[in-house]
């Protein structure tokens, strides 16, 4: 894959905090696996297992680290950027009342 075909992955501070929580709770191997799951979005921002979030135009969810955690991210197609907004345990990564509040 040519360098121009890759997507840029950016993590918001809340997503970085989620990754650090994985590191502190599960250790280096878990952190590395979760980070690799996120960096795989550079190749394909909408992999087969990604789920488009309802009531959003460009937000998706993927499972990371043994499906114990979720990553919520926005795909900015025109800029070829994947903006990871949240990483957290299943259930707590979503806001009460639905994701559309973001």
C-alpha positions in Angstrom: 0.0 0.0 0.0 1.4 3.4 -1.0 1.9 6.0 1.7 -0.8 8.1 0.1 -3.3 5.3 0.5 -2.9 5.3 4.3 -5.2 7.1 6.7 -3.9 9.3 9.6 -5.1 8.1 13.0 -5.4 10.7 15.7 -6.3 10.1 19.4 -8.2 12.7 21.4 -7.0 13.0 25.1 -10.0 11.0 26.3 -9.0 8.1 24.0 -5.4 8.3 25.2 -6.7 8.1 28.8 -8.6 5.0 27.8 -5.5 3.4 26.4 -3.5 4.2 29.6 -6.3 2.7 31.6 -5.9 -0.6 29.6 -2.1 -0.4 30.4 -2.6 0.1 34.1 -5.3 -2.5 34.4 -4.0 -5.3 32.1 -0.4 -4.6 31.4 2.0 -4.0 28.5 0.7 -6.9 26.3 -2.9 -5.7 26.5 -1.8 -2.1 25.8 0.2 -3.2 22.7 -2.7 -5.3 21.4 -5.2 -2.4 21.9 -2.8 0.0 20.2 -2.3 -2.4 17.2 -6.1 -2.6 16.9 -6.3 1.1 16.7 -3.4 1.5 14.3 -4.9 -1.0 12.0 -7.4 1.7 11.1 -4.6 3.4 9.1 -5.0 0.6 6.5 -8.9 0.4 6.6 -10.9 2.9 8.7 -14.1 0.8 8.2 -13.1 -2.8 8.6 -15.6 -5.6 8.4 -16.2 -5.7 12.1 -16.7 -1.9 12.5 -20.2 -0.9 13.3 -21.6 2.4 12.1 -23.3 4.2 15.0 -26.9 5.0 14.5 -28.0 8.6 14.1 -24.4 9.6 13.1 -23.0 10.4 9.7 -19.4 9.2 10.2 -18.9 7.6 13.6 -18.0 4.0 14.1 -17.2 1.5 16.8 -14.7 -1.3 16.9 -13.8 -3.9 19.5 -10.3 -3.8 20.9 -8.3 -5.9 23.2 -10.2 -9.2 23.3 -13.5 -7.4 22.8 -13.4 -6.2 26.3 -13.1 -2.5 25.2 -14.6 -0.4 22.5 -13.1 2.4 20.5 -15.5 5.1 19.2 -14.1 7.1 16.3 -15.0 9.4 13.5 -13.9 8.9 9.9 -13.2 12.2 8.1 -13.3 10.8 4.6 -12.4 14.1 2.8 -9.3 14.5 4.9 -8.4 10.8 5.3 -8.3 11.1 9.1 -9.6 8.7 11.7 -10.2 10.6 14.9 -10.4 8.2 17.9 -12.6 9.9 20.4 -13.1 7.4 23.2 -11.7 4.1 24.4 -13.3 2.3 27.2 -15.0 -0.8 28.6 -18.2 -2.0 27.0 -21.1 0.0 28.2 -19.3 2.9 29.7 -17.8 4.1 26.5 -21.3 5.2 25.3 -23.0 8.2 26.7 -26.3 7.8 28.5 -29.2 8.6 26.3 -27.5 7.5 23.1 -24.4 8.4 21.2 -26.2 11.1 19.2 -25.4 13.6 22.0 -21.8 13.8 20.8 
